[in-house]
Amino acid sequence: MMTEKLKKAREYEEKYARFISDEERPAYHLTPRIGWMNDPNGFSFYNGAYHLFYQYHPYSLEWGPMHWGHVVSRDLLHWEYLPCALAPDQAYDGFGCFSGSASELPDGRQLLMYTGVREEMCEDGRKKTIQTQCMAVGDGLNYEKYEANPVLDETSLPAGGGSRLDFRDPKLWREEDGSFACIVGNRTEDGSGSLLLYRSEDGFHWNFETIVDRSYNEFGKMWECPDLFGLDGKTVILTSPQEMSQSGLEFHNGNGTMYLIGQYDREKKHFERESLGAIDYGIDFYAPQTVQAPDGRRIMIGWMQNWDACVAPSGRSRWIGQMTIPRELRIVDGKLQQMPIREIESLRGHRVYHRMSLCNENTLQGVFGRRIDLTVTLTPSEEESYERFRIRLARGSRHYTMISYNPKTSVLKIDRNNSGCCRDVVHERRCFVRQQRGRLKLRILLDQYSVEVFVNDGEQALTTAIYTPLSADGISFEVDGRVDLEVEKYELRS
């Protein structure tokens, strides 16, 4: 039976979302039906389609009591809005239905697992939030919460090493033998993040197995939104650490993302790290989640925002928050690499190609736009080397977003200081690029209010939201010295 809170949310989005025109939204990036969006949830393939849920507050452009928005897609590019899936309507989740995931039961029903949050009054008069893990079951459209919720609470935490105040974001999956497993973020007795693994025979009754990995205060505090999967013969863990400290250009201060690559020994219940690194080096990327596609690809999507830089595209907008382009993952030389899903090539329209020797600043005929797929390749000239290269995107008389590269230091920078945002939030990020004697390949996706950069066929990615008027669609190239430049640009259809 539908609760009043869920009914209210569904009626609200149905009534008011129709006033948001297609022109106000990106062409191929998901935005909320209306209101606020953050973490992707329940990314899954169910009944022949991709389902994606998301943290959702339909009533305003600010974070609020979390609901679950819901969309479905056949191609990961065009999304159909479905009614709100979950609302905070029970005693155990009255403060919010926080992040979680989805799987499928043997009887064909879809199984959702999420963090329910409730408030509790302390003796000193302050309030604290208590986080537990909860289940819901449905048919891909409507969901009923499990009558025995919560299924994991403070009694499920490991002895002497867990906090019920920071115990959230379960990632659920089905094992080959038909059983279920989930990994949950937690904060340990030393105040830093850890990842807890649980197993279940039926998806509803869970037992703690092990602490898979933990921060030991080296990589931030609370480890949010974990994911665990096999890829190219390895075990990969994704997580989003909070309160990170800078580590050169690999990790930046604040809310970051990190991958861990290694091997998990099921019998010994032990994960052995082999390598780790940042997932995205840009400004706006957090809480990624993956799904295995029917063809075997591991596909990741993330929230194209960051808690340190949450601003709306315009004062008149009725939505805030986007998802990244879904990305195909692979492991190369012990590192996680990512590229846009190949399906995006189906949106390609008119092609423009230039090959030239560039000096000073130049614009190229036909190279402009705010919905484009642009590949830029730099090769040092035989005549002379270059000292710095710059691309200005979404350029108008006052606005632009800049990507710059210094071949001597191998530092790549994305800079949106002039993109139109008038708030004092993060506007620059840098990363080291693997040295290739000045050669550099950038694939850049623009879609109205976002820029995603993929470096050297996916070795690194930098993502940022931008706030530039859509009339600013120019692109220019500039070099100190001389460089051989190859540019391939495709218009992208909706």
C-alpha positions as CSV (number, residue, x, y, z in Angstrom):
1,M,0.0,0.0,0.0
2,M,1.4,3.4,-1.0
3,T,2.1,5.7,1.9
4,E,1.1,9.4,2.0
5,K,4.7,10.6,1.7
6,L,5.3,8.5,-1.4
7,K,2.0,9.5,-2.9
8,K,2.8,13.2,-2.3
9,A,6.2,13.0,-3.9
10,R,4.8,11.2,-7.0
11,E,2.0,13.8,-7.3
12,Y,4.4,16.7,-7.0
13,E,6.9,15.5,-9.6
14,E,4.0,14.6,-12.0
15,K,2.4,18.0,-11.6
16,Y,5.5,20.3,-11.8
17,A,8.2,18.5,-13.7
18,R,6.3,19.1,-17.0
19,F,7.2,22.8,-16.7
20,I,10.9,22.0,-17.3
21,S,11.5,22.0,-21.1
22,D,13.9,19.7,-22.9
23,E,16.0,22.7,-23.9
24,E,16.8,23.4,-20.2
25,R,18.4,20.0,-19.8
26,P,21.5,18.5,-21.2
27,A,21.2,16.3,-24.3
28,Y,22.7,13.0,-23.0
29,H,23.4,13.5,-19.3
30,L,20.8,12.5,-16.7
31,T,19.3,15.3,-14.5
32,P,16.6,14.9,-11.8
33,R,13.0,14.9,-12.8
34,I,12.7,18.0,-10.6
35,G,14.5,19.4,-7.6
36,W,17.7,18.0,-6.1
37,M,19.8,15.0,-7.2
38,N,22.9,13.5,-5.7
39,D,24.4,9.9,-5.5
40,P,23.4,7.3,-8.1
41,N,21.7,4.3,-6.5
42,G,20.6,0.9,-7.6
43,F,22.4,0.9,-11.0
44,S,21.2,-2.4,-12.4
45,F,20.0,-4.3,-15.5
46,Y,16.6,-5.6,-14.8
47,N,13.8,-7.0,-17.2
48,G,15.7,-6.0,-20.3
49,A,16.6,-2.4,-19.4
50,Y,19.0,-0.4,-17.3
51,H,17.5,0.9,-14.1
52,L,19.1,3.8,-12.2
53,F,17.8,5.3,-9.0
54,Y,19.2,8.5,-7.4
55,Q,19.2,10.5,-4.2
56,Y,16.4,12.9,-4.6
57,H,14.7,15.8,-3.0
58,P,11.9,16.8,-5.4
59,Y,10.7,19.8,-3.4
60,S,13.7,22.2,-3.6
61,L,17.1,22.8,-5.1
62,E,18.7,21.9,-1.8
63,W,19.5,18.6,-0.1
64,G,16.6,17.5,2.0
65,P,14.9,14.3,3.4
66,M,16.2,11.8,0.8
67,H,13.8,10.0,-1.6
68,W,14.8,7.7,-4.4
69,G,14.2,9.1,-7.9
70,H,13.9,6.4,-10.7
71,V,14.8,6.3,-14.4
72,V,15.1,3.5,-17.0
73,S,17.0,3.3,-20.3
74,R,17.8,0.9,-23.1
75,D,21.0,2.6,-24.3
76,L,22.3,4.5,-21.2
77,L,21.9,7.8,-23.0
78,H,18.1,8.4,-23.2
79,W,16.4,8.0,-19.9
80,E,12.7,7.7,-19.1
81,Y,11.5,9.1,-15.8
82,L,9.5,6.7,-13.6
83,P,7.6,7.6,-10.5
84,C,9.6,8.2,-7.3
85,A,10.5,4.8,-5.9
86,L,11.1,5.4,-2.2
87,A,10.1,8.0,0.3
88,P,11.2,8.5,4.0
89,D,8.0,7.2,5.4
90,Q,8.9,4.7,8.2
91,A,10.3,5.1,11.7
92,Y,13.6,3.6,10.7
93,D,14.1,5.9,7.6
94,G,12.1,9.0,8.5
95,F,15.2,11.2,8.2
96,G,15.9,9.8,4.7
97,C,16.3,6.9,2.4
98,F,20.0,7.2,1.8
99,S,22.2,5.5,-0.9
100,G,22.0,1.9,-1.8
101,S,21.8,-0.6,-4.7
102,A,19.8,-3.2,-6.5
103,S,19.8,-6.9,-7.5
104,E,17.3,-9.5,-8.5
105,L,15.6,-12.2,-6.5
106,P,15.3,-15.8,-7.8
107,D,11.5,-15.3,-8.3
108,G,12.2,-12.3,-10.7
109,R,11.4,-9.5,-8.3
110,Q,13.8,-6.6,-8.0
111,L,15.5,-6.2,-4.6
112,L,16.6,-2.8,-3.3
113,M,19.0,-2.3,-0.4
114,Y,19.4,1.2,1.1
115,T,20.4,3.0,4.2
116,G,17.5,4.1,6.4
117,V,18.3,7.1,8.7
118,R,16.4,8.2,11.8
119,E,17.1,10.9,14.3
120,E,17.7,10.3,18.0
121,M,17.8,12.8,20.8
122,C,20.9,12.7,23.0
123,E,20.9,13.4,26.8
124,D,22.6,16.7,26.2
125,G,19.7,17.9,23.9
126,R,21.6,17.4,20.6
127,K,20.3,15.2,17.8
128,K,22.2,12.5,16.1
129,T,21.3,10.3,13.2
130,I,21.3,6.5,13.4
131,Q,21.9,4.6,10.1
132,T,20.7,1.1,9.3
133,Q,20.4,-1.0,6.2
134,C,17.0,-1.8,4.8
135,M,15.3,-3.7,2.0
136,A,12.5,-3.1,-0.5
137,V,11.1,-5.4,-3.1
138,G,9.3,-4.5,-6.4
139,D,8.5,-5.1,-10.0
140,G,10.6,-2.3,-11.6
141,L,8.0,0.3,-10.9
142,N,6.5,0.0,-7.5
143,Y,8.3,-1.2,-4.3
144,E,7.2,-2.4,-0.9
145,K,9.6,-2.1,2.1
146,Y,10.5,-5.3,3.9
147,E,8.3,-5.8,7.0
148,A,11.3,-6.8,9.1
149,N,13.5,-3.7,8.3
150,P,16.1,-2.9,9.3
151,V,18.1,-6.0,8.3
152,L,21.5,-4.6,9.5
153,D,21.8,-2.4,12.5
154,E,24.3,-1.7,15.3
155,T,24.1,-5.4,16.4
156,S,25.5,-6.3,13.0
157,L,28.7,-4.3,13.4
158,P,32.0,-6.0,14.1
159,A,33.0,-6.2,17.7
160,G,34.9,-3.2,18.9
161,G,35.2,-1.6,15.5
162,G,32.1,0.0,14.1
163,S,29.8,3.1,14.5
164,R,26.1,3.2,14.0
165,L,26.4,6.9,13.3
166,D,28.4,6.3,10.1
167,F,27.1,3.0,8.6
168,R,25.8,3.5,5.1
169,D,25.6,3.0,1.4
170,P,25.3,-0.8,0.9
171,K,26.3,-2.1,-2.6
172,L,24.5,-5.4,-3.2
173,W,25.2,-8.2,-5.7
174,R,24.4,-11.8,-6.5
175,E,27.1,-14.4,-6.3
176,E,27.5,-17.2,-8.8
177,D,26.1,-19.7,-6.4
178,G,22.9,-17.7,-6.0
179,S,23.7,-16.2,-2.6
180,F,24.0,-12.5,-2.0
181,A,26.7,-10.2,-0.7
182,C,27.0,-6.5,0.1
183,I,29.7,-4.1,1.0
184,V,28.9,-1.2,3.4
185,G,30.8,1.9,4.4
186,N,31.6,2.4,8.1
187,R,33.7,4.5,10.5
188,T,36.0,2.5,12.8
189,E,37.2,3.2,16.4
190,D,40.2,5.2,15.1
191,G,37.7,7.6,13.4
192,S,38.6,6.7,9.8
193,G,36.8,4.7,7.1
194,S,36.4,1.0,6.7
195,L,34.5,-1.3,4.3
196,L,32.4,-4.1,5.8
197,L,31.4,-7.2,3.9
198,Y,28.2,-9.1,4.6
199,R,26.7,-12.3,3.1
200,S,23.2,-13.7,2.8
201,E,21.6,-16.8,1.4
202,D,18.2,-15.2,0.6
203,G,19.0,-11.4,0.4
204,F,17.1,-10.6,3.7
205,H,19.1,-12.3,6.5
206,W,22.7,-11.1,6.7
207,N,25.9,-12.2,8.5
208,F,29.0,-10.1,8.9
209,E,32.0,-11.7,7.1
210,T,35.0,-9.3,7.3
211,I,36.5,-5.8,7.1
212,V,37.6,-5.8,3.5
213,D,39.8,-2.7,3.8
214,R,40.2,0.4,5.9
215,S,41.8,3.8,5.8
216,Y,43.8,3.9,9.0
217,N,43.5,7.7,8.7
218,E,45.7,7.6,5.6
219,F,43.0,8.2,2.9
220,G,40.4,10.4,4.5
221,K,37.8,9.6,7.1
222,M,34.4,8.0,6.3
223,W,34.5,5.9,3.2
224,E,31.2,6.4,1.4
225,C,29.5,4.7,-1.4
226,P,31.7,1.6,-1.8
227,D,31.5,-0.8,-4.7
228,L,33.3,-4.2,-5.2
229,F,33.5,-6.2,-8.5
230,G,35.8,-8.3,-10.6
231,L,37.5,-6.8,-13.6
232,D,40.2,-8.2,-15.9
233,G,41.1,-10.9,-13.4
234,K,41.4,-8.5,-10.4
235,T,39.1,-7.4,-7.6
236,V,38.3,-3.7,-7.7
237,I,36.9,-1.5,-4.9
238,L,35.6,2.0,-5.5
239,T,34.9,4.3,-2.6
240,S,34.4,8.1,-1.9
241,P,36.5,9.2,1.1
242,Q,35.4,12.2,3.1
243,E,37.8,14.7,4.7
244,M,40.7,13.8,2.4
245,S,44.1,15.4,2.8
246,Q,46.0,16.4,-0.3
247,S,48.6,14.0,-1.6
248,G,50.4,15.9,-4.3
249,L,48.1,16.0,-7.3
250,E,46.8,12.4,-6.8
251,F,44.3,13.3,-4.1
252,H,42.9,16.7,-3.3
253,N,41.4,18.1,0.0
254,G,37.8,17.5,0.8
255,N,35.5,14.9,-0.7
256,G,37.3,12.6,-3.2
257,T,37.1,9.3,-4.9
258,M,39.5,6.4,-4.9
259,Y,39.9,2.9,-6.5
260,L,41.7,0.0,-4.9
261,I,42.9,-2.9,-7.1
262,G,43.9,-6.3,-5.7
263,Q,42.7,-9.8,-5.0
264,Y,40.1,-11.0,-2.6
265,D,40.6,-14.5,-1.1
266,R,37.2,-15.8,-0.3
267,E,38.4,-18.6,1.9
268,K,40.8,-16.4,3.9
269,K,38.4,-13.5,3.8
270,H,41.3,-11.2,2.9
271,F,41.7,-8.4,0.3
272,E,45.3,-7.8,-0.7
273,R,45.9,-4.3,-2.2
274,E,48.1,-4.0,-5.3
275,S,47.5,-0.5,-6.4
276,L,45.2,2.5,-5.8
277,G,44.5,6.0,-7.2
278,A,42.0,8.7,-7.8
279,I,39.0,7.8,-10.0
280,D,38.5,11.3,-11.4
281,Y,40.8,14.4,-11.1
282,G,38.2,17.1,-11.9
283,I,36.0,19.3,-9.8
284,D,32.6,17.6,-10.0
285,F,32.7,13.8,-9.5
286,Y,31.5,11.7,-6.5
287,A,29.8,8.5,-5.4
288,P,30.3,6.4,-8.5
289,Q,28.5,3.1,-8.9
290,T,28.9,0.3,-11.4
291,V,26.8,-2.3,-13.2
292,Q,27.8,-5.3,-15.4
293,A,26.2,-4.9,-18.8
294,P,24.7,-8.0,-20.5
295,D,27.7,-8.1,-22.9
296,G,30.1,-8.3,-19.9
297,R,31.3,-4.7,-19.8
298,R,31.7,-3.0,-16.4
299,I,30.0,0.4,-16.6
300,M,30.4,3.2,-14.1
301,I,28.3,6.3,-13.5
302,G,28.9,9.1,-11.0
303,W,27.3,12.2,-9.5
304,M,28.6,15.2,-11.5
305,Q,28.8,17.4,-8.5
306,N,30.8,17.6,-5.3
307,W,29.8,18.6,-1.8
308,D,32.4,21.3,-1.9
309,A,31.0,22.9,-5.1
310,C,27.2,22.6,-5.1
311,V,25.6,25.3,-7.2
312,A,22.7,25.4,-9.7
313,P,23.1,26.2,-13.4
314,S,20.9,29.3,-13.2
315,G,18.7,31.2,-10.9
316,R,15.6,30.1,-12.8
317,S,16.4,26.4,-12.9
318,R,14.1,23.9,-11.3
319,W,16.7,21.1,-11.1
320,I,20.2,20.8,-9.8
321,G,22.6,17.9,-10.2
322,Q,23.7,15.7,-13.1
323,M,25.1,12.2,-13.7
324,T,28.3,11.7,-15.7
325,I,28.3,10.0,-19.0
326,P,28.3,6.2,-18.2
327,R,31.9,5.0,-18.6
328,E,33.4,1.6,-19.6
329,L,36.1,0.4,-17.1
330,R,39.2,-1.7,-17.7
331,I,42.5,-2.3,-16.0
332,V,45.7,-1.4,-17.9
333,D,49.2,-1.7,-16.3
334,G,47.6,-2.0,-12.8
335,K,45.6,1.2,-13.1
336,L,41.9,1.8,-13.6
337,Q,41.1,3.3,-17.0
338,Q,37.7,4.7,-18.2
339,M,36.2,5.9,-21.4
340,P,32.7,7.0,-22.5
341,I,30.4,4.2,-23.3
342,R,30.6,3.2,-27.0
343,E,26.9,3.9,-27.4
344,I,27.6,7.6,-27.5
345,E,28.9,7.2,-31.0
346,S,25.3,6.6,-32.2
347,L,24.6,10.2,-31.4
348,R,27.4,11.5,-33.6
349,G,26.3,13.9,-36.4
350,H,28.3,16.2,-38.6
351,R,32.1,15.6,-38.5
352,V,34.8,18.3,-38.8
353,Y,38.5,17.4,-39.1
354,H,41.6,19.6,-39.0
355,R,45.3,18.8,-39.0
356,M,47.8,21.7,-38.8
357,S,50.9,23.2,-37.3
358,L,49.7,25.6,-34.6
359,C,51.5,28.7,-33.2
360,N,50.0,31.5,-31.2
361,E,46.1,31.4,-30.9
362,N,43.7,30.2,-33.5
363,T,40.0,29.1,-34.0
364,L,39.2,26.4,-36.5
365,Q,36.3,26.5,-39.0
366,G,33.4,24.4,-37.8
367,V,34.9,23.7,-34.4
368,F,32.4,25.1,-31.9
369,G,29.4,24.0,-29.9
370,R,28.0,22.9,-26.5
371,R,26.9,19.4,-27.4
372,I,30.0,17.9,-29.0
373,D,32.4,15.0,-28.9
374,L,35.9,16.6,-29.5
375,T,39.2,14.8,-29.8
376,V,42.4,16.8,-29.7
377,T,45.9,15.3,-30.3
378,L,49.1,17.2,-29.7
379,T,52.5,16.1,-31.2
380,P,55.6,18.2,-30.7
381,S,56.8,19.9,-33.9
382,E,60.0,18.7,-35.4
383,E,61.1,22.3,-35.7
384,E,60.6,23.4,-32.1
385,S,59.1,22.3,-28.8
386,Y,56.2,24.0,-27.1
387,E,55.9,25.3,-23.6
388,R,52.2,25.4,-22.9
389,F,49.0,24.5,-24.6
390,R,45.5,25.8,-23.9
391,I,41.9,25.1,-25.1
392,R,39.1,27.5,-24.3
393,L,35.7,25.9,-24.4
394,A,32.2,27.3,-24.1
395,R,33.8,30.6,-25.0
396,G,32.0,33.9,-25.4
397,S,32.8,37.6,-24.9
398,R,33.1,37.1,-21.2
399,H,33.1,33.4,-20.5
400,Y,35.2,30.3,-21.1
401,T,36.4,27.1,-19.4
402,M,40.1,26.4,-20.0
403,I,42.1,23.2,-20.3
404,S,45.8,23.8,-20.2
405,Y,48.9,21.5,-20.4
406,N,52.5,22.1,-19.6
407,P,54.7,19.4,-21.3
408,K,57.7,20.2,-19.1
409,T,55.9,19.5,-15.8
410,S,53.4,17.1,-17.4
411,V,50.6,18.9,-15.5
412,L,47.1,19.1,-17.0
413,K,44.7,21.7,-15.5
414,I,41.0,22.3,-15.8
415,D,39.9,25.9,-14.9
416,R,36.3,27.2,-14.8
417,N,37.0,30.5,-13.0
418,N,35.4,32.3,-16.0
419,S,32.6,29.9,-16.6
420,G,29.9,32.1,-15.1
421,C,29.7,30.8,-11.6
422,C,29.8,33.7,-9.1
423,R,30.3,31.6,-6.0
424,D,33.6,31.1,-4.3
425,V,33.8,27.4,-4.6
426,V,36.4,25.1,-6.2
427,H,37.2,26.2,-9.7
428,E,40.5,24.5,-10.6
429,R,42.0,21.0,-10.5
430,R,45.3,19.6,-11.7
431,C,46.8,16.2,-12.4
432,F,50.0,14.7,-13.6
433,V,49.8,13.1,-17.0
434,R,52.1,10.2,-18.0
435,Q,55.0,11.7,-19.9
436,Q,54.9,11.0,-23.6
437,R,57.5,13.5,-24.8
438,G,54.9,16.2,-25.1
439,R,52.4,14.1,-27.0
440,L,48.9,14.3,-25.5
441,K,45.5,13.1,-26.6
442,L,42.3,14.5,-25.1
443,R,38.8,13.4,-25.7
444,I,36.4,16.1,-24.5
445,L,32.6,15.8,-24.2
446,L,30.5,18.9,-23.8
447,D,26.8,18.8,-23.0
448,Q,25.3,22.2,-22.2
449,Y,26.4,22.5,-18.5
450,S,29.3,20.0,-18.3
451,V,32.8,19.2,-19.5
452,E,34.3,15.7,-19.3
453,V,37.9,15.2,-20.3
454,F,39.5,11.7,-21.0
455,V,43.2,11.8,-21.2
456,N,45.3,9.4,-23.4
457,D,42.5,6.9,-24.1
458,G,41.2,6.9,-20.6
459,E,44.3,6.9,-18.4
460,Q,42.7,9.8,-16.4
461,A,39.4,11.7,-16.4
462,L,38.6,15.2,-15.3
463,T,35.0,16.2,-14.9
464,T,33.4,19.6,-14.2
465,A,30.0,21.2,-14.3
466,I,29.9,24.7,-15.9
467,Y,27.4,27.5,-15.6
468,T,28.1,29.4,-18.8
469,P,25.3,30.9,-20.9
470,L,24.5,28.5,-23.8
471,S,25.1,31.3,-26.3
472,A,28.8,31.0,-25.4
473,D,29.8,28.1,-27.8
474,G,33.2,29.2,-29.2
475,I,36.4,27.1,-29.0
476,S,39.9,28.3,-29.4
477,F,43.4,26.8,-29.3
478,E,46.6,28.5,-28.1
479,V,50.2,27.4,-27.8
480,D,53.4,29.0,-26.6
481,G,55.8,27.8,-29.3
482,R,54.7,25.5,-32.0
483,V,52.9,22.1,-31.9
484,D,51.3,19.8,-34.5
485,L,47.6,19.8,-33.8
486,E,44.9,17.2,-34.9
487,V,41.3,18.0,-34.1
488,E,38.2,15.8,-34.8
489,K,34.8,17.2,-33.7
490,Y,31.4,15.6,-33.9
491,E,28.1,17.3,-33.2
492,L,26.0,15.2,-30.9
493,R,22.3,14.8,-31.4
494,S,19.8,14.5,-28.6
